[in-house]
Amino acid sequence: MAGRYDVIVLGAGAAGMMCAIRAGQRGRSVVVLDHAAAPGEKIRISGGGRCNFTNIHAGPKNFLSANPHFAKSALARFTPKDFLAMVESHGIAWHEKTLGQLFCDNSAKDIIRMLTDEMRAAGVELRLRTEIGAIEPVAGGGYKVATSEGTLEAASLVIATGGKSIPKMGATGFAYRIAEQFGLPLVETRPGLVPLTLDPQLLQRLAPLAGIAAPAEIRHGKTAFREALLFTHRGLSGPAILQISSYWREGDEITVAIEPDIDIFITLKTARQANGRQSAQTALAEILPKRLAQHFADGEGIAGNMADQPDKRLQQLAAAVQAWPVKPSGSEGYRTAEVTLGGVDTACLDSKTMQVKTIPGLFFIGECVDVTGWLGGYNFQWAWASGHVAGEAA
């Protein structure tokens, strides 16, 4: 089925649907194309099925990009409060978890339903199970898109097909291939918000700890995150690790501080004074999970009664727990990464519209652009904001 539209949006994810809604509300004829059988597949699985749809604290400081100022305009023009107003207008119940993270009370499907209802109200056409073929500029302006359903034309073409993360959900590098076709620069892509793996020798030593979680501060250079750390059969995970993974590069070292709000040295000294007959492992197990306490006490070779341990030995044990240097061997890759770092270079995009500066009518939005948020609803806010401003201009 051939057709002519004002706007073609490739990708029925968070950014693509938001862009289509705004463009449709402006009276533009819009079609959204996606190869998937249903829209918003990443929305559906996010937040444990409840969709961490934004973060009330979202601002430019929560994003990584070669140009840290690029996201400012879009984030200022469509804020978390703006998206929350849409959520509430559809009667979707929500709650705030830790660190400003907003979740649906019921299901992520509520957000997908809201977006598809908004598209329908704006007159947007949604075509699923549609394969995309060649994309060509049209003489005199506009774009021609070959699809499995026929050739479509539009004055504006919006690329919202995401990054490479979670390929089992259909993620590909499609957006980057289109960028290269039009001669646009790319910032090197790599997995972000991803568990880190360890070399076999260290992994073997940590094997008894698999499944243990503890509060931690994970540091890489000047960047640090305080959230949960999880030991796994492959290495380290949990929110604190996912956060730092976006800053970590292969070969780099990270520093782990477990229970960072507790002064472990002082706590051990107090325990020694209160009961010198107990072992250091027993005293440490008052703070840490038992297996973790045993791991660190054994690792530092500290045995015998607390009364026999001088301050220097207790300081050594405390440092092992709270200044633990770890050199990850790698990450679990795009298979489990929540986002893709890098992407279409923001230097070639207008920050107010997401349009390519040198190619009228061509837009890139969402995850495929070199703007990546922290864990906790920030990447959805970038999708909503970049989609909205593109929809205002497309």
ChimeraX attribute file (.defattr): number of C-alpha atoms within 10 A of each C-alpha:
attribute: neighborCount
match mode: 1-to-1
recipient: residues
	/A:1	8
	/A:2	11
	/A:3	10
	/A:4	16
	/A:5	16
	/A:6	19
	/A:7	28
	/A:8	27
	/A:9	27
	/A:10	24
	/A:11	25
	/A:12	28
	/A:13	24
	/A:14	29
	/A:15	32
	/A:16	33
	/A:17	30
	/A:18	25
	/A:19	34
	/A:20	36
	/A:21	26
	/A:22	24
	/A:23	27
	/A:24	26
	/A:25	19
	/A:26	14
	/A:27	12
	/A:28	19
	/A:29	19
	/A:30	28
	/A:31	23
	/A:32	25
	/A:33	24
	/A:34	23
	/A:35	18
	/A:36	17
	/A:37	11
	/A:38	14
	/A:39	26
	/A:40	24
	/A:41	18
	/A:42	19
	/A:43	21
	/A:44	19
	/A:45	15
	/A:46	18
	/A:47	19
	/A:48	11
	/A:49	16
	/A:50	21
	/A:51	27
	/A:52	27
	/A:53	27
	/A:54	26
	/A:55	26
	/A:56	18
	/A:57	16
	/A:58	23
	/A:59	18
	/A:60	21
	/A:61	13
	/A:62	17
	/A:63	22
	/A:64	19
	/A:65	20
	/A:66	13
	/A:67	13
	/A:68	15
	/A:69	14
	/A:70	20
	/A:71	25
	/A:72	15
	/A:73	17
	/A:74	24
	/A:75	22
	/A:76	13
	/A:77	13
	/A:78	18
	/A:79	21
	/A:80	24
	/A:81	12
	/A:82	12
	/A:83	16
	/A:84	18
	/A:85	12
	/A:86	15
	/A:87	19
	/A:88	11
	/A:89	10
	/A:90	16
	/A:91	11
	/A:92	16
	/A:93	13
	/A:94	19
	/A:95	12
	/A:96	15
	/A:97	12
	/A:98	8
	/A:99	11
	/A:100	16
	/A:101	21
	/A:102	23
	/A:103	25
	/A:104	21
	/A:105	14
	/A:106	14
	/A:107	20
	/A:108	24
	/A:109	18
	/A:110	21
	/A:111	22
	/A:112	21
	/A:113	14
	/A:114	17
	/A:115	24
	/A:116	21
	/A:117	15
	/A:118	21
	/A:119	25
	/A:120	14
	/A:121	12
	/A:122	20
	/A:123	19
	/A:124	25
	/A:125	17
	/A:126	19
	/A:127	19
	/A:128	16
	/A:129	14
	/A:130	16
	/A:131	15
	/A:132	18
	/A:133	12
	/A:134	10
	/A:135	18
	/A:136	14
	/A:137	18
	/A:138	13
	/A:139	7
	/A:140	7
	/A:141	13
	/A:142	19
	/A:143	22
	/A:144	20
	/A:145	20
	/A:146	17
	/A:147	18
	/A:148	12
	/A:149	13
	/A:150	14
	/A:151	17
	/A:152	18
	/A:153	22
	/A:154	23
	/A:155	20
	/A:156	22
	/A:157	26
	/A:158	26
	/A:159	23
	/A:160	31
	/A:161	28
	/A:162	31
	/A:163	27
	/A:164	28
	/A:165	26
	/A:166	19
	/A:167	14
	/A:168	10
	/A:169	13
	/A:170	14
	/A:171	16
	/A:172	16
	/A:173	16
	/A:174	16
	/A:175	24
	/A:176	25
	/A:177	13
	/A:178	16
	/A:179	21
	/A:180	12
	/A:181	11
	/A:182	15
	/A:183	9
	/A:184	19
	/A:185	15
	/A:186	20
	/A:187	16
	/A:188	12
	/A:189	17
	/A:190	19
	/A:191	24
	/A:192	29
	/A:193	30
	/A:194	27
	/A:195	29
	/A:196	23
	/A:197	20
	/A:198	19
	/A:199	13
	/A:200	13
	/A:201	8
	/A:202	14
	/A:203	19
	/A:204	14
	/A:205	11
	/A:206	19
	/A:207	15
	/A:208	15
	/A:209	20
	/A:210	16
	/A:211	10
	/A:212	15
	/A:213	19
	/A:214	17
	/A:215	19
	/A:216	25
	/A:217	23
	/A:218	29
	/A:219	22
	/A:220	17
	/A:221	11
	/A:222	5
	/A:223	11
	/A:224	19
	/A:225	16
	/A:226	20
	/A:227	20
	/A:228	19
	/A:229	24
	/A:230	20
	/A:231	20
	/A:232	21
	/A:233	16
	/A:234	19
	/A:235	24
	/A:236	23
	/A:237	24
	/A:238	21
	/A:239	23
	/A:240	25
	/A:241	28
	/A:242	27
	/A:243	25
	/A:244	26
	/A:245	25
	/A:246	22
	/A:247	17
	/A:248	22
	/A:249	15
	/A:250	11
	/A:251	10
	/A:252	14
	/A:253	16
	/A:254	21
	/A:255	17
	/A:256	23
	/A:257	21
	/A:258	27
	/A:259	20
	/A:260	17
	/A:261	11
	/A:262	11
	/A:263	11
	/A:264	21
	/A:265	21
	/A:266	14
	/A:267	17
	/A:268	23
	/A:269	19
	/A:270	13
	/A:271	21
	/A:272	23
	/A:273	12
	/A:274	12
	/A:275	13
	/A:276	17
	/A:277	14
	/A:278	15
	/A:279	21
	/A:280	28
	/A:281	25
	/A:282	17
	/A:283	21
	/A:284	24
	/A:285	16
	/A:286	13
	/A:287	17
	/A:288	20
	/A:289	14
	/A:290	16
	/A:291	15
	/A:292	21
	/A:293	21
	/A:294	19
	/A:295	17
	/A:296	19
	/A:297	24
	/A:298	14
	/A:299	12
	/A:300	14
	/A:301	11
	/A:302	19
	/A:303	13
	/A:304	13
	/A:305	16
	/A:306	25
	/A:307	17
	/A:308	14
	/A:309	17
	/A:310	11
	/A:311	14
	/A:312	10
	/A:313	17
	/A:314	23
	/A:315	16
	/A:316	16
	/A:317	26
	/A:318	23
	/A:319	16
	/A:320	18
	/A:321	25
	/A:322	22
	/A:323	19
	/A:324	14
	/A:325	15
	/A:326	13
	/A:327	16
	/A:328	22
	/A:329	16
	/A:330	18
	/A:331	27
	/A:332	16
	/A:333	20
	/A:334	21
	/A:335	16
	/A:336	17
	/A:337	23
	/A:338	22
	/A:339	25
	/A:340	28
	/A:341	27
	/A:342	24
	/A:343	26
	/A:344	25
	/A:345	20
	/A:346	26
	/A:347	16
	/A:348	16
	/A:349	22
	/A:350	16
	/A:351	20
	/A:352	18
	/A:353	22
	/A:354	26
	/A:355	24
	/A:356	20
	/A:357	15
	/A:358	11
	/A:359	14
	/A:360	14
	/A:361	21
	/A:362	24
	/A:363	25
	/A:364	31
	/A:365	31
	/A:366	28
	/A:367	29
	/A:368	28
	/A:369	27
	/A:370	27
	/A:371	28
	/A:372	25
	/A:373	27
	/A:374	20
	/A:375	23
	/A:376	26
	/A:377	24
	/A:378	25
	/A:379	27
	/A:380	24
	/A:381	28
	/A:382	30
	/A:383	26
	/A:384	28
	/A:385	28
	/A:386	31
	/A:387	31
	/A:388	27
	/A:389	25
	/A:390	28
	/A:391	28
	/A:392	17
	/A:393	17
	/A:394	28
